[in-house]
Amino acid sequence: MAAETAPQPSTTPVPLLIADGQRVVFLGDSITGAGWSEPGGYVRLVVSGLGTLGVKITPLPAGVGGNTSDDMLKRLDKDVLSKRPDWMLLSCGVNDVWSRKIDLETFKSNITAIVDQAHAAGIHVMLLTPTPIYETVQSEFSRLADYAAWMIRFAEERKIPLADEHAAFQAYFKTQPPDKTHRILTMDGVHANPDGQQVLARCVLATIGVTEAQSAKITETWAAAPDGATISAHINIYASAPVVQAQKDMLEHLAQQHRQELPIFLRGVLMAATRDAMVAQGDLATVDDDGIRRMITPIFRQKIALLAPVVQGATVATPTVEVAAKFQFRAMTTVSIPQYERLKKVARARQSTSEQVVLGIFLNSVRDALKTYEDVRDMHEDHISAKGAPLFKEAINGLIAQALPSLP
């Protein structure tokens, strides 16, 4: 009698949760918004990954920056229900905690209402837990873990598929050496960098039912794309100065002479202070966000004092008011995922991180853009950002070219 053979595991892939031809809404905040607007964003990676497996979906991006669960509930009908999708992937929680606006009980109520309304409309739901705020930093924002834990319990009770992005990020952090910048998977502590986008996408795809073998095939597709990784940087420039009321009145008068509102006039002063600080510093490769602001603030205050000298007779006891200005510079370029890996090699060789290296390149490109003008007081930050964009791209590409195979 022939010996019995052990049953062999099936090689037939389990059907994916999301099927070919289905319409999928990606509801979320700025993380989801960037997931679609950036060529290497996680939403686009999920769409292309499924496409590699022959599953062509119609993505309906609905990520709005700054949104909390309150905001998403309010726009649910317009951005989800009215679209009549087959699926809704809901990513929520970061702004509920970061903005300090939505407590856990309100969050629970909002998410429950969103899910109930979607189910009532015949829409399948997948939940995505929120990614950590400031990565490994322990702070008041660490309570976001409680929001993620509740989502897990809620998904289990309702038998809803859940992509535990919070856990995926935490697991990745444990595989990496300590990073004092806390920018392992993000470019600013919150918004995903290319590595973070891939972690987000892989977690969603695994929840949909993608196997390891299928994931390897998807990775090849991602690597072949010339724009599979989006490298972006931004910095918020802010400075304030304490003045007496008479000084503020003088500034108001000067603004009127320039036919400007005071906030616009002050922004011009801050732009000039930023130019002076960056040019005086020279190489900004190792300067961080806080360092830039520390450099700019005293120069901003000096300029304010020159424009509106302290009124004779005013004393330190005189009540003061504050004048302030702010704006943001930003830049973005795309490279392939293998090129991004080479950039990380260069950063490691410099005993730095890709995010710090990118920030340094970005700050130097902004400095060089500002240097082309003698007077920048009437320059808008978008104009300077646009002027620096090709410099940023050229420097990124040049750095990638330095990544020889011998680099570890």
Backbone hydrogen bonds in HBPLUS format (Angstrom, degrees):
<---DONOR---> <-ACCEPTOR-->    atom                        ^
c    i                          cat <-CA-CA->   ^        H-A-AA   ^      H-
h    n   atom  resd res      DA  || num        DHA   H-A  angle D-A-AA Bond
n    s   type  num  typ     dist DA aas  dist angle  dist       angle   num
A0017-LEU N   A0208-ILE O   2.86 MM 191  5.10 167.7  1.87 150.6 154.9     1
A0022-GLN N   A0019-ALA O   3.22 MM   3  5.86 158.9  2.27 139.5 139.0     2
A0021-GLY N   A0056-LYS O   2.71 MM  35  5.62 159.9  1.75 146.4 153.0     3
A0058-THR N   A0022-GLN O   2.91 MM  36  6.25 163.4  1.94 149.9 154.5     4
A0086-ASP N   A0023-ARG O   2.83 MM  63  5.25 148.4  1.93 132.3 142.3     5
A0087-TRP N   A0023-ARG O   3.10 MM  64  6.49 158.6  2.15 159.2 162.9     6
A0024-VAL N   A0058-THR O   2.94 MM  34  6.10 165.1  1.96 149.2 152.8     7
A0060-LEU N   A0024-VAL O   2.70 MM  36  5.75 146.8  1.81 160.3 153.6     8
A0025-VAL N   A0087-TRP O   2.93 MM  62  6.21 169.9  1.94 148.1 147.5     9
A0089-LEU N   A0025-VAL O   2.79 MM  64  6.14 169.3  1.80 169.4 171.2    10
A0026-PHE N   A0060-LEU O   3.14 MM  34  6.21 155.3  2.21 131.0 134.7    11
A0062-ALA N   A0026-PHE O   2.88 MM  36  5.50 142.5  2.02 148.5 143.8    12
A0027-LEU N   A0089-LEU O   2.89 MM  62  5.99 141.3  2.04 147.2 159.5    13
A0091-SER N   A0027-LEU O   2.91 MM  64  6.24 170.2  1.92 165.5 168.4    14
A0028-GLY N   A0062-ALA O   3.27 MM  34  6.33 162.7  2.30 124.4 120.9    15
A0064-VAL N   A0028-GLY O   3.07 MM  36  6.40 158.7  2.12 129.7 126.7    16
A0033-GLY N   A0029-ASP O   2.84 MM   4  6.12 152.1  1.92 145.8 155.2    17
A0034-ALA N   A0030-SER O   2.80 MM   4  5.92 163.3  1.83 146.9 149.2    18
A0035-GLY N   A0031-ILE O   3.02 MM   4  6.10 133.3  2.25 126.5 139.9    19
A0036-TRP N   A0033-GLY O   3.15 MM   3  5.52 153.3  2.22 104.0 111.8    20
A0037-SER N   A0033-GLY O   2.88 MM   4  6.11 171.3  1.88 154.3 157.3    21
A0038-GLU N   A0034-ALA O   3.01 MM   4  5.38 159.8  2.05 133.0 137.3    22
A0043-VAL N   A0035-GLY O   2.96 MM   8  4.71 122.3  2.31  99.3 114.6    23
A0044-ARG N   A0035-GLY O   3.15 MM   9  6.54 151.7  2.24 165.9 157.4    24
A0041-GLY N   A0038-GLU O   2.84 MM   3  4.89 160.9  1.88 120.2 119.3    25
A0045-LEU N   A0041-GLY O   2.93 MM   4  6.22 152.1  2.01 150.8 160.0    26
A0046-VAL N   A0042-TYR O   2.87 MM   4  6.07 153.0  1.95 147.0 153.2    27
A0047-VAL N   A0043-VAL O   3.00 MM   4  6.27 162.8  2.03 149.3 154.0    28
A0048-SER N   A0044-ARG O   2.87 MM   4  6.06 167.6  1.89 151.3 154.7    29
A0049-GLY N   A0045-LEU O   2.79 MM   4  5.77 148.4  1.89 138.9 148.9    30
A0050-LEU N   A0046-VAL O   2.95 MM   4  6.15 164.7  1.97 153.0 155.6    31
A0051-GLY N   A0047-VAL O   2.99 MM   4  6.16 151.4  2.07 140.6 149.5    32
A0052-THR N   A0048-SER O   2.94 MM   4  6.20 141.7  2.09 143.4 152.3    33
A0053-LEU N   A0050-LEU O   2.96 MM   3  5.19 132.8  2.19 100.9 114.0    34
A0055-VAL N   A0050-LEU O   2.87 MM   5  5.04 156.5  1.93 146.4 139.0    35
A0054-GLY N   A0051-GLY O   2.95 MM   3  4.94 159.9  1.99 106.3 110.6    36
A0067-ASN N   A0064-VAL O   3.24 MM   3  5.85 158.0  2.29 139.8 140.2    37
A0072-MET N   A0068-THR O   3.05 MM   4  6.38 161.9  2.08 153.3 158.1    38
A0073-LEU N   A0069-SER O   3.00 MM   4  6.09 154.5  2.06 144.5 150.8    39
A0074-LYS N   A0070-ASP O   3.08 MM   4  6.34 153.8  2.15 146.7 153.9    40
A0075-ARG N   A0071-ASP O   3.11 MM   4  6.41 144.6  2.24 146.9 155.8    41
A0076-LEU N   A0073-LEU O   3.36 MM   3  5.09 164.6  2.39  99.7 103.4    42
A0079-ASP N   A0075-ARG O   2.89 MM   4  5.91 172.0  1.90 163.1 165.7    43
A0080-VAL N   A0076-LEU O   2.82 MM   4  5.25 138.7  1.99 140.6 147.4    44
A0081-LEU N   A0076-LEU O   3.02 MM   5  6.32 149.9  2.12 141.6 149.5    45
A0082-SER N   A0077-ASP O   2.84 MM   5  5.63 154.1  1.90 152.5 155.8    46
A0083-LYS N   A0080-VAL O   2.95 MM   3  5.35 142.9  2.09 110.6 121.9    47
A0084-ARG N   A0081-LEU O   3.15 MM   3  5.43 155.0  2.22 107.7 115.2    48
A0124-HIS N   A0086-ASP O   2.93 MM  38  6.11 162.1  1.96 150.9 147.1    49
A0088-MET N   A0124-HIS O   2.80 MM  36  6.22 138.9  1.96 151.8 164.9    50
A0126-MET N   A0088-MET O   2.95 MM  38  6.32 156.2  2.01 156.7 157.9    51
A0090-LEU N   A0126-MET O   2.88 MM  36  6.25 160.5  1.92 169.0 172.6    52
A0128-LEU N   A0090-LEU O   2.81 MM  38  5.86 149.4  1.90 162.6 153.2    53
A0097-VAL N   A0093-GLY O   3.32 MM   4  6.57 150.1  2.41 150.8 155.2    54
A0098-TRP N   A0094-VAL O   2.80 MM   4  5.90 172.1  1.80 159.0 160.4    55
A0099-SER N   A0095-ASN O   2.98 MM   4  5.33 158.7  2.03 126.3 132.7    56
A0102-ILE N   A0096-ASP O   3.23 MM   6  4.76 161.7  2.27 135.2 136.5    57
A0100-ARG N   A0097-VAL O   2.97 MM   3  4.89 141.3  2.12  98.2 110.3    58
A0107-PHE N   A0103-ASP O   2.94 MM   4  6.18 158.1  1.99 153.8 161.0    59
A0108-LYS N   A0104-LEU O   2.88 MM   4  6.14 160.2  1.91 153.0 157.5    60
A0109-SER N   A0105-GLU O   3.08 MM   4  6.32 161.5  2.12 144.8 149.3    61
A0110-ASN N   A0106-THR O   2.88 MM   4  6.12 161.0  1.91 153.6 158.7    62
A0111-ILE N   A0107-PHE O   2.92 MM   4  6.10 174.2  1.92 161.4 162.4    63
A0112-THR N   A0108-LYS O   2.96 MM   4  6.02 162.3  2.00 149.4 155.1    64
A0113-ALA N   A0109-SER O   3.00 MM   4  6.17 157.4  2.05 144.7 150.7    65
A0114-ILE N   A0110-ASN O   2.92 MM   4  6.20 158.3  1.97 151.8 157.9    66
A0115-VAL N   A0111-ILE O   2.95 MM   4  6.16 168.3  1.96 155.3 157.9    67
A0116-ASP N   A0112-THR O   2.86 MM   4  6.00 164.8  1.88 151.4 156.3    68
A0117-GLN N   A0113-ALA O   2.96 MM   4  6.05 164.6  1.99 149.1 153.0    69
A0118-ALA N   A0114-ILE O   3.03 MM   4  6.18 154.2  2.09 144.6 152.2    70
A0119-HIS N   A0115-VAL O   2.88 MM   4  6.08 167.9  1.90 157.6 160.5    71
A0120-ALA N   A0116-ASP O   2.92 MM   4  6.06 155.0  1.98 145.5 152.8    72
A0121-ALA N   A0117-GLN O   3.14 MM   4  6.33 132.7  2.38 134.3 145.3    73
A0121-ALA N   A0118-ALA O   3.07 MM   3  5.16 132.8  2.30  97.2 110.2    74
A0123-ILE N   A0118-ALA O   2.93 MM   5  5.18 162.6  1.96 147.6 144.3    75
A0122-GLY N   A0119-HIS O   2.90 MM   3  4.97 159.8  1.94 108.0 112.8    76
A0127-LEU N   A0161-PRO O   3.06 MM  34  6.54 156.3  2.12 155.3 156.6    77
A0163-ALA N   A0127-LEU O   2.80 MM  36  6.21 161.2  1.83 165.6 169.8    78
A0129-THR N   A0163-ALA O   3.14 MM  34  6.57 154.9  2.20 151.2 158.1    79
A0134-TYR N   A0189-GLY O   2.68 MM  55  4.06 142.6  1.82 140.3 143.3    80
A0137-VAL N   A0134-TYR O   2.98 MM   3  5.63 170.7  1.99 143.7 143.9    81
A0142-SER N   A0139-SER O   2.96 MM   3  5.39 164.0  1.99 113.8 119.1    82
A0144-LEU N   A0141-PHE O   3.03 MM   3  5.87 162.7  2.06 120.9 124.3    83
A0145-ALA N   A0142-SER O   3.07 MM   3  6.06 171.9  2.07 126.7 128.1    84
A0146-ASP N   A0143-ARG O   2.88 MM   3  5.42 144.6  2.00 112.8 122.0    85
A0147-TYR N   A0144-LEU O   3.00 MM   3  5.15 124.0  2.32  99.9 114.1    86
A0148-ALA N   A0144-LEU O   3.05 MM   4  6.46 156.5  2.11 151.9 158.5    87
A0149-ALA N   A0145-ALA O   2.88 MM   4  6.07 156.0  1.94 144.5 151.3    88
A0150-TRP N   A0146-ASP O   3.03 MM   4  6.22 154.6  2.09 141.0 147.2    89
A0151-MET N   A0147-TYR O   3.08 MM   4  6.36 156.5  2.14 145.0 151.2    90
A0152-ILE N   A0148-ALA O   3.07 MM   4  6.40 150.3  2.16 147.9 155.6    91
A0153-ARG N   A0149-ALA O   3.14 MM   4  6.48 162.1  2.17 149.6 153.4    92
A0154-PHE N   A0150-TRP O   2.81 MM   4  6.01 164.2  1.83 157.8 162.8    93
A0155-ALA N   A0151-MET O   2.86 MM   4  5.98 158.9  1.91 145.9 151.5    94
A0156-GLU N   A0152-ILE O   3.03 MM   4  6.27 155.3  2.09 146.9 153.5    95
A0157-GLU N   A0153-ARG O   2.94 MM   4  6.20 159.6  1.98 151.4 156.8    96
A0158-ARG N   A0154-PHE O   2.94 MM   4  6.12 158.9  1.98 151.0 156.7    97
A0159-LYS N   A0155-ALA O   2.75 MM   4  5.53 110.1  2.24 134.3 150.7    98
A0160-ILE N   A0155-ALA O   2.82 MM   5  4.69 160.4  1.86 136.4 142.4    99
A0159-LYS N   A0156-GLU O   3.31 MM   3  4.92 147.2  2.43  90.0  99.4   100
A0165-GLU N   A0163-ALA O   2.90 MM   2  5.74 126.8  2.19 111.7  95.7   101
A0168-ALA N   A0164-ASP O   3.01 MM   4  6.28 152.7  2.09 144.9 153.5   102
A0169-PHE N   A0165-GLU O   2.93 MM   4  6.13 159.0  1.97 152.8 156.0   103
A0170-GLN N   A0166-HIS O   3.11 MM   4  6.37 165.0  2.13 146.6 150.9   104
A0171-ALA N   A0167-ALA O   2.84 MM   4  6.00 156.8  1.89 150.4 156.6   105
A0172-TYR N   A0168-ALA O   3.10 MM   4  6.27 152.7  2.17 140.7 147.7   106
A0173-PHE N   A0169-PHE O   2.94 MM   4  6.25 158.5  1.98 155.4 161.1   107
A0174-LYS N   A0170-GLN O   3.33 MM   4  6.58 149.5  2.43 143.4 149.6   108
A0175-THR N   A0172-TYR O   2.93 MM   3  5.34 150.1  2.02 111.2 120.6   109
A0176-GLN N   A0173-PHE O   3.09 MM   3  5.38 161.7  2.13 110.8 116.6   110
A0182-HIS N   A0179-ASP O   2.96 MM   3  5.43 154.2  2.03 114.2 122.2   111
A0193-ASN N   A0185-LEU O   2.94 MM   8  5.60 162.4  1.97 120.9 124.6   112
A0187-MET N   A0191-HIS O   2.82 MM   4  5.97 154.8  1.88 171.8 178.8   113
A0196-GLY N   A0193-ASN O   2.96 MM   3  5.07 109.9  2.46 101.6 118.8   114
A0197-GLN N   A0193-ASN O   2.82 MM   4  6.11 155.4  1.88 162.1 170.4   115
A0198-GLN N   A0194-PRO O   3.15 MM   4  6.38 152.9  2.23 142.9 149.2   116
A0199-VAL N   A0195-ASP O   3.02 MM   4  6.35 154.4  2.09 148.9 156.1   117
A0200-LEU N   A0196-GLY O   2.95 MM   4  6.17 164.7  1.97 153.0 156.8   118
A0201-ALA N   A0197-GLN O   2.96 MM   4  6.16 163.2  1.99 146.4 151.0   119
A0202-ARG N   A0198-GLN O   2.86 MM   4  5.98 167.1  1.88 152.3 155.9   120
A0203-CYS N   A0199-VAL O   3.08 MM   4  6.18 157.8  2.13 147.4 153.1   121
A0204-VAL N   A0200-LEU O   3.15 MM   4  6.43 159.9  2.19 149.5 154.5   122
A0205-LEU N   A0201-ALA O   2.90 MM   4  6.12 169.8  1.91 157.9 160.8   123
A0206-ALA N   A0202-ARG O   2.88 MM   4  6.00 156.7  1.93 146.6 152.8   124
A0207-THR N   A0203-CYS O   3.09 MM   4  6.27 151.8  2.17 141.6 149.0   125
A0208-ILE N   A0204-VAL O   2.94 MM   4  6.27 143.9  2.07 146.5 157.3   126
A0209-GLY N   A0205-LEU O   3.12 MM   4  6.43 127.4  2.41 136.3 149.7   127
A0210-VAL N   A0205-LEU O   2.98 MM   5  5.52 168.3  2.00 148.0 144.6   128
A0209-GLY N   A0206-ALA O   3.06 MM   3  5.06 135.4  2.27  93.5 106.3   129
A0215-SER N   A0211-THR O   2.78 MM   4  5.99 148.2  1.88 145.1 155.3   130
A0216-ALA N   A0212-GLU O   2.97 MM   4  6.23 146.3  2.09 143.7 151.4   131
A0217-LYS N   A0213-ALA O   3.30 MM   4  6.63 150.4  2.40 141.0 147.9   132
A0218-ILE N   A0214-GLN O   2.98 MM   4  6.30 152.0  2.06 146.1 154.3   133
A0219-THR N   A0215-SER O   2.86 MM   4  6.12 153.3  1.93 148.6 155.7   134
A0220-GLU N   A0216-ALA O   3.24 MM   4  6.53 149.5  2.34 140.6 147.1   135
A0221-THR N   A0217-LYS O   3.26 MM   4  6.63 149.3  2.36 140.6 148.5   136
A0221-THR N   A0218-ILE O   3.00 MM   3  5.05 116.5  2.42  96.1 111.9   137
A0222-TRP N   A0218-ILE O   2.90 MM   4  6.28 160.2  1.94 156.9 162.2   138
A0223-ALA N   A0219-THR O   2.93 MM   4  6.13 161.1  1.96 149.6 154.7   139
A0224-ALA N   A0220-GLU O   3.14 MM   4  6.29 137.7  2.33 138.8 148.8   140
A0224-ALA N   A0221-THR O   3.22 MM   3  5.24 130.4  2.48  95.6 108.4   141
A0225-ALA N   A0222-TRP O   3.16 MM   3  5.48 150.2  2.26 106.7 115.2   142
A0229-ALA N   A0335-VAL O   2.89 MM 106  5.39 156.8  1.94 170.6 162.8   143
A0335-VAL N   A0229-ALA O   2.94 MM 106  5.39 163.3  1.97 157.8 163.4   144
A0231-ILE N   A0333-THR O   2.80 MM 102  5.39 159.8  1.84 163.3 169.2   145
A0333-THR N   A0231-ILE O   2.91 MM 102  5.39 151.5  1.99 148.0 157.4   146
A0233-ALA N   A0331-ALA O   2.97 MM  98  5.50 155.9  2.03 156.6 157.0   147
A0331-ALA N   A0233-ALA O   2.92 MM  98  5.50 149.3  2.02 162.2 162.2   148
A0235-ILE N   A0329-PHE O   3.01 MM  94  5.55 153.7  2.08 149.7 153.6   149
A0329-PHE N   A0235-ILE O   3.12 MM  94  5.55 157.2  2.18 156.6 158.4   150
A0237-ILE N   A0327-PHE O   2.79 MM  90  5.40 154.2  1.86 160.2 168.0   151
A0327-PHE N   A0237-ILE O   3.00 MM  90  5.40 148.2  2.11 145.2 153.3   152
A0239-ALA N   A0325-ALA O   3.21 MM  86  5.89 155.9  2.27 162.7 166.1   153
A0325-ALA N   A0239-ALA O   3.10 MM  86  5.89 153.7  2.17 164.4 172.1   154
A0241-ALA N   A0323-VAL O   2.82 MM  82  5.45 149.1  1.92 158.0 167.3   155
A0323-VAL N   A0241-ALA O   3.01 MM  82  5.45 166.8  2.02 152.0 154.6   156
A0243-VAL N   A0321-VAL O   2.80 MM  78  5.44 167.5  1.81 156.2 160.4   157
A0321-VAL N   A0243-VAL O   2.67 MM  78  5.44 164.2  1.69 169.5 173.7   158
A0247-GLN N   A0244-VAL O   2.98 MM   3  5.38 125.2  2.29 107.0 120.7   159
A0248-LYS N   A0244-VAL O   3.15 MM   4  6.56 157.3  2.20 152.5 159.2   160
A0249-ASP N   A0245-GLN O   2.89 MM   4  6.22 152.1  1.97 150.1 158.1   161
A0250-MET N   A0246-ALA O   3.05 MM   4  6.34 148.8  2.15 140.2 148.1   162
A0251-LEU N   A0247-GLN O   2.95 MM   4  6.31 153.6  2.02 150.5 157.6   163
A0252-GLU N   A0248-LYS O   2.88 MM   4  6.16 153.1  1.95 148.3 156.0   164
A0253-HIS N   A0249-ASP O   2.97 MM   4  6.24 152.9  2.04 145.0 152.1   165
A0254-LEU N   A0250-MET O   2.92 MM   4  6.25 157.3  1.98 148.6 154.6   166
A0255-ALA N   A0251-LEU O   2.91 MM   4  6.11 157.7  1.96 148.4 154.5   167
A0256-GLN N   A0252-GLU O   3.01 MM   4  6.29 153.3  2.08 145.7 152.7   168
A0257-GLN N   A0253-HIS O   2.99 MM   4  6.32 150.7  2.08 146.8 155.0   169
A0258-HIS N   A0254-LEU O   3.10 MM   4  6.45 139.6  2.27 142.1 152.6   170
A0258-HIS N   A0255-ALA O   3.08 MM   3  5.10 126.3  2.39  94.3 108.3   171
A0260-GLN N   A0255-ALA O   2.82 MM   5  5.06 164.6  1.85 143.8 146.3   172
A0259-ARG N   A0256-GLN O   2.90 MM   3  4.68 155.0  1.96 100.8 107.6   173
A0264-ILE N   A0261-GLU O   3.12 MM   3  5.48 122.2  2.47 107.9 121.5   174
A0265-PHE N   A0261-GLU O   3.05 MM   4  6.33 160.8  2.09 156.7 162.9   175
A0266-LEU N   A0262-LEU O   2.85 MM   4  6.06 164.0  1.88 161.7 165.5   176
A0267-ARG N   A0263-PRO O   2.98 MM   4  6.11 145.3  2.11 136.2 145.8   177
A0268-GLY N   A0264-ILE O   3.13 MM   4  6.45 146.4  2.25 143.1 151.0   178
A0268-GLY N   A0265-PHE O   3.12 MM   3  5.20 122.1  2.47  95.1 109.1   179
A0269-VAL N   A0265-PHE O   3.14 MM   4  6.57 149.2  2.24 143.4 151.8   180
A0270-LEU N   A0266-LEU O   2.87 MM   4  6.21 156.9  1.93 150.4 156.8   181
A0271-MET N   A0267-ARG O   2.85 MM   4  6.10 148.9  1.94 144.1 153.0   182
A0272-ALA N   A0268-GLY O   3.04 MM   4  6.31 157.3  2.09 147.0 152.0   183
A0273-ALA N   A0269-VAL O   2.94 MM   4  6.22 153.8  2.01 145.9 153.8   184
A0274-THR N   A0270-LEU O   2.83 MM   4  6.00 150.9  1.91 146.5 154.5   185
A0275-ARG N   A0271-MET O   3.00 MM   4  6.28 159.3  2.05 148.0 152.8   186
A0276-ASP N   A0272-ALA O   3.00 MM   4  6.23 169.6  2.01 151.0 153.6   187
A0277-ALA N   A0273-ALA O   2.94 MM   4  6.07 161.2  1.98 147.7 152.9   188
A0278-MET N   A0274-THR O   2.95 MM   4  6.06 169.3  1.96 154.4 157.3   189
A0279-VAL N   A0275-ARG O   2.97 MM   4  6.02 168.3  1.99 156.1 159.7   190
A0280-ALA N   A0276-ASP O   3.01 MM   4  6.00 156.6  2.07 141.3 148.3   191
A0281-GLN N   A0277-ALA O   3.04 MM   4  6.16 147.4  2.15 142.3 150.7   192
A0282-GLY N   A0278-MET O   3.16 MM   4  6.37 151.1  2.25 145.1 151.7   193
A0287-VAL N   A0284-LEU O   3.18 MM   3  5.23 167.1  2.19 109.8 113.6   194
A0292-ILE N   A0288-ASP O   3.04 MM   4  6.39 153.3  2.12 156.0 162.8   195
A0293-ARG N   A0289-ASP O   3.18 MM   4  6.55 162.5  2.21 151.3 155.4   196
A0294-ARG N   A0290-ASP O   2.90 MM   4  6.14 150.9  1.99 147.5 156.0   197
A0295-MET N   A0291-GLY O   3.04 MM   4  6.26 142.2  2.19 141.7 151.3   198
A0295-MET N   A0292-ILE O   3.12 MM   3  5.15 124.4  2.44  95.0 109.2   199
A0296-ILE N   A0292-ILE O   3.02 MM   4  6.28 150.6  2.11 149.2 157.3   200
A0297-THR N   A0293-ARG O   3.05 MM   4  6.04 167.4  2.06 152.6 154.7   201
A0299-ILE N   A0296-ILE O   3.07 MM   3  5.42 118.9  2.46 108.8 123.9   202
A0300-PHE N   A0296-ILE O   2.91 MM   4  6.11 158.4  1.96 161.1 168.3   203
A0301-ARG N   A0297-THR O   2.98 MM   4  6.23 160.2  2.02 155.4 160.4   204
A0302-GLN N   A0298-PRO O   2.95 MM   4  6.15 147.5  2.06 139.6 148.5   205
A0303-LYS N   A0299-ILE O   3.02 MM   4  6.26 158.3  2.07 148.8 153.8   206
A0304-ILE N   A0300-PHE O   3.01 MM   4  6.29 153.7  2.08 147.4 154.9   207
A0305-ALA N   A0301-ARG O   2.95 MM   4  6.14 157.7  2.00 145.0 150.9   208
A0306-LEU N   A0302-GLN O   2.99 MM   4  6.28 146.5  2.11 145.1 154.0   209
A0307-LEU N   A0303-LYS O   2.97 MM   4  6.16 155.8  2.03 146.9 153.4   210
A0308-ALA N   A0304-ILE O   2.85 MM   4  5.95 153.9  1.92 150.7 158.0   211
A0314-ALA N   A0311-VAL O   3.02 MM   3  5.67 163.3  2.05 139.6 141.7   212
A0318-THR N   A0315-THR O   2.90 MM   3  5.37 158.5  1.94 112.4 119.6   213
A0340-TYR N   A0336-SER O   2.95 MM   4  6.30 151.4  2.03 149.3 157.9   214
A0341-GLU N   A0337-ILE O   2.95 MM   4  6.26 150.9  2.04 150.4 158.4   215
A0342-ARG N   A0338-PRO O   3.08 MM   4  6.40 143.4  2.22 138.9 148.3   216
A0342-ARG N   A0339-GLN O   3.09 MM   3  5.01 119.8  2.47  91.2 106.3   217
A0343-LEU N   A0339-GLN O   2.98 MM   4  6.36 146.8  2.10 144.6 153.9   218
A0344-LYS N   A0340-TYR O   3.04 MM   4  6.41 150.2  2.13 146.9 154.3   219
A0345-LYS N   A0341-GLU O   3.09 MM   4  6.43 141.5  2.25 137.8 148.1   220
A0346-VAL N   A0342-ARG O   3.11 MM   4  6.50 154.7  2.17 149.2 154.3   221
A0347-ALA N   A0343-LEU O   3.07 MM   4  6.40 158.2  2.12 147.3 153.4   222
A0348-ARG N   A0344-LYS O   2.92 MM   4  6.19 158.4  1.96 148.6 153.9   223
A0349-ALA N   A0345-LYS O   2.93 MM   4  6.18 155.8  1.98 149.0 155.9   224
A0350-ARG N   A0346-VAL O   3.06 MM   4  6.34 132.9  2.29 140.2 152.7   225
A0350-ARG N   A0347-ALA O   3.05 MM   3  5.06 130.9  2.30  94.8 108.5   226
A0352-SER N   A0347-ALA O   2.78 MM   5  4.95 163.5  1.80 147.3 147.9   227
A0351-GLN N   A0348-ARG O   2.90 MM   3  4.78 158.0  1.95 105.6 110.5   228
A0357-VAL N   A0353-THR O   2.97 MM   4  6.22 163.6  2.00 156.2 161.1   229
A0358-VAL N   A0354-SER O   2.86 MM   4  5.99 161.3  1.89 148.5 153.9   230
A0359-LEU N   A0355-GLU O   2.92 MM   4  6.05 157.5  1.97 142.6 149.0   231
A0360-GLY N   A0356-GLN O   2.96 MM   4  6.16 158.1  2.01 146.8 152.2   232
A0361-ILE N   A0357-VAL O   3.02 MM   4  6.31 160.6  2.06 151.1 155.9   233
A0362-PHE N   A0358-VAL O   2.88 MM   4  6.07 159.0  1.92 150.1 156.6   234
A0363-LEU N   A0359-LEU O   2.86 MM   4  6.10 165.1  1.88 155.7 158.7   235
A0364-ASN N   A0360-GLY O   3.04 MM   4  6.21 158.3  2.09 147.3 153.1   236
A0365-SER N   A0361-ILE O   2.95 MM   4  6.19 145.0  2.08 143.4 153.3   237
A0365-SER N   A0362-PHE O   3.10 MM   3  5.08 119.5  2.48  93.4 108.7   238
A0366-VAL N   A0362-PHE O   2.96 MM   4  6.30 151.1  2.04 151.2 159.2   239
A0367-ARG N   A0363-LEU O   2.92 MM   4  6.16 160.5  1.96 147.0 152.6   240
A0368-ASP N   A0364-ASN O   2.95 MM   4  6.14 160.3  1.99 144.1 148.9   241
A0369-ALA N   A0365-SER O   2.98 MM   4  6.15 147.4  2.09 138.8 147.8   242
A0370-LEU N   A0366-VAL O   2.91 MM   4  6.18 158.0  1.96 153.3 159.0   243
A0371-LYS N   A0367-ARG O   2.90 MM   4  6.12 147.1  2.01 146.9 156.8   244
A0372-THR N   A0369-ALA O   3.36 MM   3  5.65 149.8  2.46 102.1 110.0   245
A0373-TYR N   A0370-LEU O   3.14 MM   3  5.86 166.7  2.16 120.9 124.1   246
A0379-MET N   A0376-VAL O   2.97 MM   3  5.05 164.7  1.99 112.4 116.2   247
A0383-HIS N   A0380-HIS O   2.99 MM   3  5.35 126.9  2.28 106.2 119.6   248
A0384-ILE N   A0380-HIS O   3.24 MM   4  6.69 156.8  2.30 152.5 158.7   249
A0385-SER N   A0381-GLU O   2.87 MM   4  6.08 159.1  1.91 148.5 154.8   250
A0386-ALA N   A0382-ASP O   2.91 MM   4  6.08 156.9  1.97 143.2 149.1   251
A0387-LYS N   A0383-HIS O   2.92 MM   4  6.15 149.4  2.02 143.2 152.1   252
A0388-GLY N   A0384-ILE O   2.91 MM   4  6.15 147.2  2.01 147.6 156.2   253
A0389-ALA N   A0385-SER O   2.96 MM   4  6.04 126.7  2.25 140.8 154.6   254
A0391-LEU N   A0388-GLY O   3.09 MM   3  5.21 118.1  2.49 101.0 116.8   255
A0392-PHE N   A0388-GLY O   2.89 MM   4  6.13 152.8  1.97 157.0 165.8   256
A0393-LYS N   A0389-ALA O   2.97 MM   4  6.26 164.9  2.00 156.6 159.9   257
A0394-GLU N   A0390-PRO O   2.94 MM   4  6.01 163.6  1.97 143.7 148.5   258
A0395-ALA N   A0391-LEU O   3.01 MM   4  6.12 157.8  2.06 143.8 149.7   259
A0396-ILE N   A0392-PHE O   2.98 MM   4  6.20 157.7  2.03 151.5 157.6   260
A0397-ASN N   A0393-LYS O   2.99 MM   4  6.20 169.5  2.00 154.9 157.6   261
A0398-GLY N   A0394-GLU O   2.93 MM   4  6.09 150.8  2.01 142.0 150.7   262
A0399-LEU N   A0395-ALA O   2.96 MM   4  6.13 152.0  2.04 144.5 151.4   263
A0400-ILE N   A0396-ILE O   3.01 MM   4  6.28 158.7  2.05 152.1 157.6   264
A0401-ALA N   A0397-ASN O   3.08 MM   4  6.29 149.6  2.18 142.0 149.8   265
A0402-GLN N   A0399-LEU O   2.99 MM   3  5.21 142.8  2.13 101.6 112.8   266
A0403-ALA N   A0400-ILE O   3.03 MM   3  5.45 157.1  2.08 111.2 118.4   267
A0404-LEU N   A0402-GLN O   2.78 MM   2  5.80 118.1  2.17 118.6 101.7   268
A0407-LEU N   A0404-LEU O   3.01 MM   3  5.73 164.7  2.03 124.2 128.7   269
